């Protein structure tokens, strides 16, 4: 009988682990007056300031990526920040509410240069974009890696990080190739699971963690 190995893993963590290879130096140019970049996303096009300084981020995957790229942010949903990003729970960051429940008053007072949202805020896009340029960067779980890569390139385009991002994505691809080779050489099977508040959920291809099956 083949052995089933339960484990939980997020593909994005693999990339983010690779992102810290540039020595941690900050290389983001400050916002150039009047310079913008056109970003295409699922809800249309948005003119976004190049190298924005006053940024609100709701998606924690994007927040982690910006952290590894040494891009400063100003506002996050502090009440739901995961433990691995607890450096963003301090008072120096504006608490912009919670996922699905943004604090519109706090965001409006910030007058941000850019707001980045994901699936949980999608229904509020029309309201959020009234306060600042807003881009929607979800992950397509049925086509995880292409979707993830496009999001990373969008971030790189906004913050002048194209060269670094290409390098990091190349390293990620190499790491994934090594994992694929190891998996191909074993008869073991793996089950992707998540334990949350006493409940266990399993995930297959096309699911929330479907990228791990790629």
KESE-25065 format. One line per 4 residues: number of its first residue (from 1); for each residue x, y, z of C-alpha. Coordinates in Angstrom, 1 decimal, decimal comma. Layout:
NUM = X/Y/Z | ...;
// end
This chain:
1 = 0,0/0,0/0,0 | 1,2/3,4/-0,9 | 1,9/5,7/2,1 | -0,1/8,9/2,3;
5 = 1,8/11,8/3,8 | -0,4/14,6/5,1 | 1,2/18,1/4,9 | 0,1/21,7/4,5;
9 = 2,2/24,0/2,3 | 1,7/27,3/0,5 | 3,4/27,7/-2,8 | 3,8/31,4/-2,3;
13 = 6,0/30,7/0,7 | 8,5/29,0/-1,5 | 8,9/32,1/-3,6 | 9,0/34,4/-0,6;
17 = 11,8/32,4/0,9 | 13,8/32,9/-2,2 | 13,1/36,6/-2,3 | 15,5/37,5/0,5;
21 = 18,6/36,9/-1,6 | 19,5/40,4/-2,5 | 21,1/41,2/0,9 | 18,2/43,2/2,1;
25 = 19,2/46,5/0,8 | 16,5/49,0/0,0 | 16,6/49,9/-3,7 | 13,1/51,5/-4,2;
29 = 13,3/54,9/-5,8 | 11,0/57,4/-4,2 | 7,8/58,3/-6,0 | 8,6/60,3/-9,1;
33 = 6,4/63,4/-9,4 | 3,7/62,7/-12,0 | 5,1/59,5/-13,3 | 2,6/56,7/-13,6;
37 = 2,3/53,1/-14,9 | -0,8/51,5/-16,4 | -1,8/48,3/-14,6 | -4,3/45,9/-16,2;
41 = -6,2/43,7/-13,8 | -9,5/41,8/-13,7 | -11,6/44,9/-13,1 | -10,0/47,0/-15,8;
45 = -7,0/49,4/-16,1 | -5,6/51,7/-13,4 | -3,1/54,5/-13,6 | -0,8/53,9/-10,6;
49 = 1,9/56,2/-9,4 | 5,4/54,8/-10,1 | 7,1/53,8/-6,8 | 4,1/54,9/-4,6;
53 = 5,1/55,7/-1,0 | 1,8/55,7/0,9 | 0,5/52,2/0,3 | -2,4/50,2/1,8;
57 = -2,3/46,4/1,4 | -5,0/43,9/2,3 | -3,5/40,8/0,8 | -1,0/39,1/3,0;
61 = 0,8/37,3/0,2 | 1,4/40,6/-1,5 | 2,4/42,2/1,8 | 4,9/39,4/2,3;
65 = 6,3/39,9/-1,2 | 6,7/43,7/-0,6 | 8,4/43,0/2,7 | 10,9/40,8/1,0;
69 = 11,5/43,4/-1,7 | 12,1/46,0/1,0 | 9,1/48,1/-0,1 | 7,5/50,1/2,7;
73 = 3,8/50,0/3,3 | 1,7/52,4/5,4 | -1,6/50,6/6,1 | -2,6/47,0/6,7;
77 = -5,5/45,2/8,4 | -3,6/44,8/11,6 | -6,2/42,8/13,5 | -5,8/39,9/11,1;
81 = -2,1/40,0/10,3 | -0,6/36,5/10,4 | 2,1/35,6/12,9 | 4,8/35,4/10,3;
85 = 4,2/39,1/9,5 | 3,8/40,3/13,0 | 6,3/43,2/12,4 | 3,2/44,9/10,8;
89 = 1,2/44,9/14,0 | 2,9/48,0/15,4 | 1,4/51,4/15,8 | 3,6/52,8/13,0;
93 = 1,2/51,1/10,5 | -2,3/52,4/10,1 | -5,0/49,8/11,0 | -7,2/49,8/7,9;
97 = -9,8/47,4/9,3 | -10,1/43,7/8,5 | -10,4/41,6/5,4 | -14,0/42,0/4,0;
101 = -14,5/44,9/6,5 | -12,2/47,8/5,5 | -12,1/50,9/7,7 | -13,0/53,4/5,0;
105 = -12,6/56,4/7,3 | -9,1/55,4/8,3 | -8,1/54,7/4,7 | -9,6/58,0/3,5;
109 = -7,7/59,9/6,2 | -4,4/58,4/4,9 | -5,0/59,6/1,4 | -3,0/56,6/0,0;
113 = -1,2/56,6/-3,3 | -2,1/53,0/-3,9 | -4,5/50,3/-2,5 | -3,9/46,6/-3,2;
117 = -6,8/44,2/-2,6 | -7,5/40,6/-3,3 | -10,5/38,2/-3,3 | -11,9/39,1/0,1;
121 = -12,3/42,7/-0,8 | -13,4/42,2/-4,4 | -17,0/43,1/-3,7 | -15,9/46,4/-2,3;
125 = -13,7/47,4/-5,2 | -16,0/50,1/-6,5 | -16,1/51,8/-3,1 | -12,4/51,4/-2,4;
129 = -11,2/52,8/-5,7 | -13,0/56,1/-4,9 | -10,4/56,8/-2,3 | -7,2/56,0/-4,3;
133 = -5,9/54,1/-7,3 | -6,8/50,5/-6,5 | -5,6/47,2/-8,1 | -7,1/43,8/-7,6;
137 = -4,5/41,0/-7,5 | -6,2/37,7/-6,8 | -4,7/34,2/-7,4 | -6,5/31,9/-9,9;
141 = -6,3/28,6/-8,1 | -7,1/26,7/-11,4 | -4,0/28,2/-13,0 | -1,9/29,1/-9,9;
145 = 1,6/29,6/-11,2 | 0,7/31,7/-14,2 | -1,6/33,9/-12,0 | 1,0/34,1/-9,3;
149 = 3,7/35,0/-11,8 | 1,6/37,8/-13,3 | 0,9/39,3/-9,9 | 4,6/39,3/-9,1;
153 = 5,5/41,0/-12,4 | 2,8/43,6/-11,7 | 4,3/44,4/-8,4 | 7,8/44,5/-10,0;
157 = 6,5/46,9/-12,6 | 5,1/49,4/-10,1 | 8,2/49,4/-7,9 | 11,0/49,2/-10,5;
161 = 11,9/45,7/-9,4 | 11,7/43,9/-12,7 | 15,3/42,6/-12,7 | 15,2/41,4/-9,2;
165 = 11,8/39,8/-9,7 | 13,0/38,0/-12,8 | 15,9/36,6/-10,8 | 13,7/35,5/-8,0;
169 = 11,1/33,9/-10,3 | 14,0/32,0/-12,0 | 15,2/30,8/-8,7 | 11,7/29,7/-7,8;
173 = 11,4/27,8/-11,0 | 14,7/26,0/-10,3 | 13,5/25,0/-6,8 | 10,2/23,7/-8,1;
177 = 12,0/21,6/-10,7 | 14,1/20,0/-8,0 | 10,9/19,2/-6,0 | 9,2/17,8/-9,1;
181 = 12,2/15,5/-9,8 | 12,1/14,2/-6,2 | 8,4/13,6/-6,3 | 8,7/11,8/-9,6;
185 = 11,2/9,4/-8,1 | 9,0/8,3/-5,2 | 5,9/6,1/-4,9 | 4,7/8,1/-1,9;
189 = 1,6/10,1/-2,2 | 0,9/13,4/-0,5 | -2,3/14,9/0,8 | -2,5/18,7/1,2;
193 = -4,4/19,5/4,4 | -5,2/22,5/6,5 | -6,0/22,4/10,2 | -8,1/25,4/11,4;
197 = -9,9/25,7/14,7 | -10,2/22,0/15,2 | -11,3/21,3/11,6 | -9,2/19,6/8,9;
201 = -9,7/20,3/5,2 | -8,1/18,5/2,3 | -7,2/20,2/-1,0 | -6,7/18,8/-4,5;
205 = -5,9/20,2/-8,0 | -7,8/23,4/-8,7 | -8,4/24,1/-5,1 | -7,0/26,8/-2,8;
209 = -3,6/25,1/-2,7 | -3,9/23,5/-6,1 | -0,6/25,1/-7,2 | 1,2/22,4/-5,2;
213 = -0,1/19,8/-7,6 | 1,4/21,7/-10,6;
// end
